[in-house]
Amino acid sequence: MEVAPAPIIFPLKPSHSPRLETIVEDADEEYGDNP
């Protein structure tokens, strides 16, 4: 189920823009640590 990445890939709400960057950055660090 791709429910979580949906809003990240498709930011429908402009108010999620600033939060989107934080989520993407956070996810990048998490995925970077895990092989």
Backbone bond lengths (Angstrom), bond angles and torsions (degrees), N, CA, C in turn:
res aa  C-N    CA-C-N  psi(-1)  N-CA   C-N-CA  omega(-1)  CA-C   N-CA-C  phi
1 M - - - 1.478 - - 1.530 109.88 -
2 E 1.314 115.96 119.73 1.470 118.79 179.85 1.519 110.20 -99.80
3 V 1.331 115.18 65.78 1.465 119.26 -178.74 1.527 110.17 -91.41
4 A 1.321 116.87 -39.73 1.465 120.05 -178.32 1.535 111.54 -68.84
5 P 1.339 118.99 -49.76 1.467 120.86 -178.86 1.515 112.92 -68.21
6 A 1.328 117.53 -16.73 1.462 120.30 -178.38 1.526 111.64 -55.07
7 P 1.341 118.60 -56.31 1.464 119.93 -178.99 1.525 112.05 -66.13
8 I 1.321 117.05 -24.84 1.466 120.37 -179.73 1.528 109.87 -74.80
9 I 1.327 116.37 -40.68 1.462 120.51 -178.78 1.527 110.45 -80.50
10 F 1.328 115.62 -36.66 1.458 120.05 -179.46 1.524 110.65 -119.38
11 P 1.343 117.30 82.40 1.472 120.27 178.29 1.522 110.81 -70.57
12 L 1.325 116.55 94.25 1.462 120.20 -178.66 1.525 110.58 -75.22
13 K 1.325 116.50 -35.49 1.470 119.66 -177.98 1.533 110.05 -97.54
14 P 1.324 116.85 127.93 1.474 120.97 179.87 1.525 111.54 -64.44
15 S 1.329 116.88 -25.82 1.467 120.77 -178.94 1.528 109.98 -69.37
16 H 1.329 117.04 -16.81 1.468 120.62 -179.63 1.532 110.86 -86.75
17 S 1.322 116.66 -5.98 1.463 120.50 -177.45 1.527 111.94 -56.58
18 P 1.335 118.64 -55.34 1.471 120.01 -179.36 1.524 111.46 -61.84
19 R 1.327 116.41 -36.76 1.465 119.87 179.80 1.533 109.62 -72.13
20 L 1.317 116.46 -32.43 1.457 121.30 -178.66 1.535 110.01 -58.59
21 E 1.327 116.16 -47.37 1.465 119.78 -179.29 1.526 110.96 -57.60
22 T 1.324 116.00 -41.87 1.466 120.04 -179.14 1.526 110.27 -65.45
23 I 1.332 116.42 -41.59 1.466 120.52 -179.01 1.533 109.61 -65.18
24 V 1.317 116.20 -45.49 1.466 120.46 -178.63 1.529 110.14 -63.14
25 E 1.333 116.28 -43.72 1.468 119.67 -179.68 1.522 110.26 -64.20
26 D 1.330 116.32 -43.63 1.462 121.15 -179.30 1.533 109.80 -62.69
27 A 1.324 116.17 -44.46 1.462 120.71 -178.34 1.534 109.45 -64.65
28 D 1.324 116.77 -38.52 1.458 120.69 -179.21 1.530 110.04 -60.23
29 E 1.331 116.32 -42.91 1.469 119.69 179.55 1.522 110.62 -65.81
30 E 1.336 115.91 -43.46 1.474 119.77 -178.79 1.525 110.16 -62.85
31 Y 1.333 116.76 -47.93 1.459 120.13 -178.02 1.534 110.37 -69.75
32 G 1.323 116.10 -27.81 1.460 119.81 179.78 1.523 110.72 -68.07
33 D 1.333 116.78 -37.16 1.467 120.75 179.63 1.523 110.72 -70.57
34 N 1.326 115.87 -39.01 1.470 120.17 -178.63 1.522 110.07 -86.55
35 P 1.324 118.46 132.05 1.473 122.80 -179.23 1.519 111.46 -68.78
